[in-house]
Structure formats: C-alpha cells, structure tokens
Amino acid sequence: MSAGTGTNWFAAVALHWTGGLASASFYLPFRGVKRWSWETYWLVGGFFSWIVAPLAFAYFLVPDFWQAIHTASASTLFWTYFFGVLWGLGGLTFGLTMRYLGIGLGMAIALSYCAAFGTLMVPIYDGQFGDLVTHLYGQVILLGVLVCLGGIAVSGMAGMSKERELPEDQKQKVVKEFNFKKGIMVATFSGIMSACFNFGITAATPIQTTTKALLATHHANNIWNGLPSLIVLLWGGFTTNFIWCLILHLKNRSGRQYVAATSAPDENRIVTGLDGPGYSEPVGNIELSGNRVPLLNNYTLSALAGVTWYLQFFFYTMGQTKMPEAGKFSGWTLHMASIIIFATLWGVILHEWKGTSKKTHALITGGIIVLVSSTIIVGVGNYLKKQSPAKAAKPSAALVVPQHAA
C-alpha cells in the first residue's frame, strides 16, 4: 500500500524496522573488546559513528552534499549542532543504563522516556500543543504518551521483581553492577536528554530542503535527503563524547591504549563492553602488565559497533521518505517499536532474565506489549490528524533514538 507519489507503506515499515534492528544490536560488538577502558573503545566506535560514517555515506550518495551544509545559515548550523551536543549528553549516559539494568530492560526504559518526552517536544516548540489538546487526533496522541508511561511503569515493576528474585552472584554474572534504582535515574536522564535530537532534526530543516533540491538537480533518489543534516547534528554528539572521554583518559591515564600492544601496570581496571562511562574496577590480585592487547580486534569490533549504530539513522531517514507527509510522525512509532522488540529479544538471548519467575517474565512481556501499543496509538493519532478538517500544521520532525553507546 502506498500513499502519494514516492510513498510506500511496506517499504517504510521494512526500512524503519531495519534501523531498529541496527539500533538494538550495535552494542553487541563491544562485548568482544578486550583490555581497553570504556573511554577508549567508546571514542573509537564514536569516531566511526559520528564522523566517518556520516561523511562517507553522504559523500557517496548525495551529489555536492557539502553545498547543503555550506549554504546553510549560521543560525541553522548553530542550533542543529547545539541540540546535537545536548543529545550527546543523553547518549553518553546510555551505556550506564545497560551497566545497571542490562541491554533488554535498559534500552526499553530509556527509549520509552525518549518516546514520551520526545513526542511532546516538537508540537510544544512549534506552538501546536493547543491543537493536540482540543482536537481528537491530538487527544489520541496524548493518550499514546500516557500509555507509553504506563509501559515504563510495568517495565519498572519487572526490574524490581528481578532485583528481588535473582541471587546476587547471578545478577553480577549477567549484568555486573545490576542496580535498579541507579539504572532508573540514569535511564530517565538519558531518555529525556536524548529526545533533544528531535529539536536538532527540526533545526536542520533548511539543510534538508537544500539537499532535496540538489538531489532533484542531479536526478538522484530523494531517499537520501536526510544524510547531510545528520553530519552537523552528529558533530554535536561527537563534541560531548570527545570531551568526556578526554577527561577520563587524563584521569585514568588510559590514552596509551590506542597504540599500546600490552597493558600497563598502572591501568587500574578490567573493562568489558557492557561497562558504562568512567567505570572502574580494581584489579586486585590479577596482574595485567605484559598481557597482550588485541589491537586489530579491538579496532575492528569498535568500528563495527560504530557503523552499526549509524545505520539506525541511515535506514530511519530512508524510511521517512517513504511515509506520506502527514504521517511522517507515525514513522517514529514504527522505529521505536522495532528497537524495543529487538532489544528485548537480545536480552532474552543473552540470558538477562534467566532464573526469574514466571511473574517477572509476564511483567516484562506485558511492559513490551504496552510500549508497542503506545506507539501504535500515537500512529493512529497522526492518521486522524491527516483526516482532520482543521488547519494543517507544519510537518513535525520525527523523533530519533539515542546514541547507544557509540
């Protein structure tokens, strides 16, 4: 089923869900990184996520892509970059949600907060919140937000149930520092700040308009319309993460890891791919000095994680071009649902819920169902908006997910 010239509902669903799979899966290669501090592999992966991949994909797919950025006003570039910086704060702390809650629960809660707050940011910014309250389509969207918050609550109940049931050694085996209270606080901050990506997409609208004209001039497919704007937005995210990683390098004396073939005795921590920002674990009786560091393996896995992370945006922007204009906001619901579903499946595969009761399994399943239902409700609201005889509102930018660890 298609809606309008160039739109194709099935293609949109396939592209959005492919992006969701990439978003839910990107952190997995980091699990194979050995004897690198968090700040080292995070920055390597981030360099590919925020610098290399955006430039490479735009270079090969968008003719004269730099013109779209060069001709943008200083105001457009500043606000796009600034909201990228704020979004970077949310993405920076996203790794902590998995440190404290695990991949399945951590992603579900953080992304749910991102959905709830991000859904309301654009209409408030555009001065359309009054229409949401007074029209049926808006009331349905707000209902979807409330249902989303309900899904967060159910997922939270599952986390509390897990914390009560699992013996301490098993919690630590699956998620080294499982801590529900800390995880909820970090996930809340991460989700809210990550929603600032929405403002960045809105601020970059002039760049997207110029890109569309460039693609038309060169008779290229407008499916690549969003790629140049991502370059500026991701520069902001890179800035935030680079500064934090630099601070950690100075604090932990870990900068040598980029070239060191062996670990040093003053490197005071053992780090795996699921540790959060600044994580430090005493070495104890384990002697690290002289142990070889698999540099090629670490660089390869970190680069793979980084490019996989970027692919969520690559497929997301492609999917949006296949959505009808009035229903683009609904594209975010497809993306969000797919991320949560795939993240939950990874949590099951990685045995994060092994050893918990049927009650806990029912709660996490129920939470996912409620969260997915909320995205469907928001999508219905946007369909009703299209059918509404009221004055058409200007298109809203679609919400995009947090950088999940690089």
N, C-alpha and C positions, 0 to 999 in steps of 0.2 A: 504494500500500500504506500503510495506517495502522496504528498500534499504540496502541490505547486511545482513550478519548474525547478528542477535540480534537487528536489527533496525526495527522500526515500526512507520510509519509516524503518524498514527492516535493516537497511544499511546503517542507519543511525544507531539502532539498538546494538548491532554487531560491533560497530566501532567503539561505542561507549563502554560496552562490556569488555572489549579487548583492553581498553585503557584501564578499566577497573581491575582486571587481572594483573596488569603490569604494576599498578599501584600497590596491590596487596602482596605482590611477590618480590618486589625489588630488594627487600631487606635480607632475603634468604642467602644470597652470595656472601654477605658479610659474615655469616656463620663460619665460613671456611678460612677467614683471615686469622693468621697466627702471629703472636708476638709483636703486634702493633697496638699502640694505645688507641683509644677511641678517636682522639682528635686527628690521628694520622690517617686512618682509613676513611674517616668521615670526610676529611678535606679532599683526599684523592678522589673518592667517589663523587663528592660535590663538584669538583672541578669538571668532571665529565658531565654531571647533571646540569649545571648552571652556566657553564662556559662553552665547552667543546660541543656537546650535542645540539644545543640551540643554534649555534653558529653554523655547524655542519649541515643540519637539516634545512635551515633557511637558505644557505648558500646553494645547495644542490636542487632545491625545489621551488624557490621564489626568485625569478629574474630581477636583478637590481634591488635585492631586498634591502640593501643599506640605504637606498634612497628614501624608503618609507620611514626610516629612523632619522636620517639626516634632515629631512624636511619637516619633521615634527617640531612644534613649538617648545620652547624651554619649559613652559608650564606643564605640557603633556609629558615630557620626559621626566621632569622632577616628580610629579605625583605618581606616575607609573613606577618609578624607581623607589619612591618613599614607601608606597604601600608594599612593595616587594621586601623592603627592609623589615617592616612590621610583620609581614607574613613569615619572614625568616626566623623571627623570634618564636613563632608557633612551631615551625618545622624543626627548629633547633631542639626544642624540648620534646619533640615527638618520640625520639629514641628513648626518653625516660619512661614514657608510658609503657613501652614494651619491656623495659628493665623491671618495672614494678608490677605490671599486670600480665605480661605475655603478649604475643602477637594478636591472638584472637580477641581477647577482651580489651586490650589496649587500643587497638585500631577501632573497634566498634564504638567505644565510648568517646574517644577523641573525635572521630569523624561524625558522630551524632551531634556533639556540641557544635562542630563546624557547620553542620547542616542547619541546625536550629537557628543559630545566630546569623549565619551567612545568608539564609533565606530572607531575613528581615532587613539586612543592611542596605541592599540596593534600593528597595522601594522607599525606605526612610531617606536615603541620600537623594533620591530623585523626587522627593516630595509626593510620593504616591501612596503613603501609608493610609491616608484618609480614604482612598478608594478601596483599599483592602478591607477596611472596617465596615464600609457602607454598602459594598456590593457582594453578591453571592459568591463570585469567584474568589474574592479576597477572603471571605469568611471560611471558605473551604481550604484555602492555603494556610490560614492561621490555624485551622483545625489540624492540618497536617503537621504543623510545627509542634502543637501540643501533643499529638500522638508520638512524634519523634522524641519529645522529652519523656513521655511515658516509656518508650523503648529504652531510653537511657536508664530510667529508674529500674526497670526489670533486669537489664544487664548488670546494674549495680547490685541488685539482690543476688544475682548469680555469683558475682565476685565475692560478696560477703559469705555466701554459702560455701564457696570453695575454700575461703580462708579458714572457716571453722572446721571443715572436714578433712583437709589434707594434713598429714603429719608434716612436721617442719622439714625433715630431710627430703621428702618428696617435693615439697614446694621449691626448695632450693635447687633440686636436681633439674626441674623443668624450667623454672624462672628463678634465677639465682637470688634475687632480692625481692621476692613477691611481697608487696606491701600495699594492701588495698587502699588505705587512707591516703598515702603519698601518691599512689597512682591516680586516684580520682582528682586530687588537686592539680597534678601536673597535666592530666588529660583535659581538664576544664580550661586551664590557661592555654594549652596548646591548641585546642579546638577553636576557642574564641579568637585568638590572635591569627590563626591560620585562615580564618574567614576573611581577613583583610585582603586576601588575593582577589576577592570579588571586586573591591574598590579599584585594585590595580587593573583588572580587565576593563572596567568602566573607564578609567582614566586613559587607557590606551586606545580608545575607540578611534581617534583621528589616525593613529598608525594603521589600524585595521582598514580604515576607509581608503587610505593611500595604497595599501597593499592590494586591495581588491581592484583598484584602478590599474595598478601595474600588471597584475595577472591578466586582466582583460586586454590590456595593450599588447601583451606578448601571447595572447590566445592560450594562456595556461589555465589549468584547473583551479577554480577558486576554493577548492577543498583545503589548500594550504594557507588560507587567508590569515590565520591567527599566529603563524610562526614568527614573523619579525617582532610583534609586540611582546612575545614571550622572552625575547632576548633581553629587553630592557627590564622587564619585571624580574627576571631571574638574576640579573646583575644585583638587584637589591637584596635578594636572598643570599647570594654569594657573599656580599659585604658583611652581613650579620654573622654568618657562619665562619668566615675567614677570621674576623676579629676575635671571636670566641676561641677558635682553635689555636690562634696565635698566643692568646693568653695562657691556654692550657699547655702549649709547648714550652713557654717560658717557665711556667710553674713546675712542670713535671720533667723538664729537661729531656723532652722526647723528640725534639726536632731532628736529631741524627737518624731517626728510624727510616727516613725516606731513602737513605743510601747505605745504612749500616747492614752488613751481611750477618752480623752476630749481635745478640742482645748484650747490653752493658749491665754491670752490677748495680749501677745507680738507678736503673729503671725499676721503680718500686711497685710494679703491678703486672698482673696477668690479665689480659683483656681478651674477651671473646666478642663475636659480632652482635651480641644482644645487650651489651653494656651501654648505658646512657652517657650523656655529656659529662666529662670530668670524672668518670667513675674510677675509683682507686681501690685496689685490693692488695693488702700486704702480701709480700712474697712468702714470708715465714721461712720454713726450712728448705724451700725449693730454690736451688741455685740456677739462675738464668744465665749467668755470664758464660760466654763461649758457645751457647746454643745458637745454631744457625737459624737465620730468619729467611723464610721462603719469599724473597722479594718479588720475583716474577709472578708467583702465585698470588701474592697479596695485591699487587698492582692490577693483575688481570681480574680478580674477583671484585675489587673495588670499582674498577671501570665498568664491569658488567652490571653491578648494582646501580651505578650512577646512570648509565644509559637506560636501563630498565625503568628507573624512576622517571626519567624524562619522557619515556614513551607514553606514560599516562596522559600527559598534556598533548603529545603529538596526536594520539588517537582521539582524545577528547575534542580538540579543535576541529579535527576532521568530522567527527560525529555531529558537531553543532552545525556544520554547513549543510548537513542532510536533513536538519529539522526545519519545519515551517517557522517563519519568523515569529509568529505569535506564540509558538510552542517551544521556543528555544530553552526557556527556563525549565521545562519538563525534561530536557536532556540531562540536567544535573541530577534529577531523580534517578534516571537510569544508571548514571555513573556511580552515584552514591550507593545504590542498592547492590551493584555488582562488586564494589570494593568490600562492603561488609560481608557479603556472601563468601567471596573468595578468601577474605582474611579469616573468617570463621572456619572454613574448610582447612586452611593451613594450620589453624590452632588445633583442630582435631587430628590432622596428620602428624603434627609434632607432639602429640600426646599431652597437651597442656591441661586437658580436662580428665586425664586418666586418674582413676581412683576416686572420683567424686560420685555422689549418689545420683539416682535417677531424678530426684527433685532438682538437683543442680543442673543436670542436663536439660530437664524440662524448662528451667528458667532461662538458660542461655538460648535455647531454641525459641522459646516464646519471645525473648527480647529481640532476636534477629527478625522474627516474623513481624513484630510490631514496628521495628525500624523500617523494614522494607515496605510495610503497609503505609507508613507515613510518607515515604517518597512517592508512592502511587497516588495518595490523596492530594499531595501538592501538584502532581502532574494533572490530575483531574481538575483542580482549581485553575490551572493555566489553560486547560482546554475550554473551561467555562468562560475564561477571560476572552478567548478568541471569539466565542459566540455572543459575548455581551454587546448590547447596542450602545453602551456608554462610549465616551470619547476614548479612542485608543491611546494607551500610554506608550511612551517611547520604549524601545526594546531594552530589557534588562540584561546585564552581563550574567553569564552563568557561573555559578559557584564552582570553584576548583579546589581539590584536596590538598592536604599539607604535604610539604616535602617530608617523606617518612624516611627519615634518616638517609640523607644524601640526595 
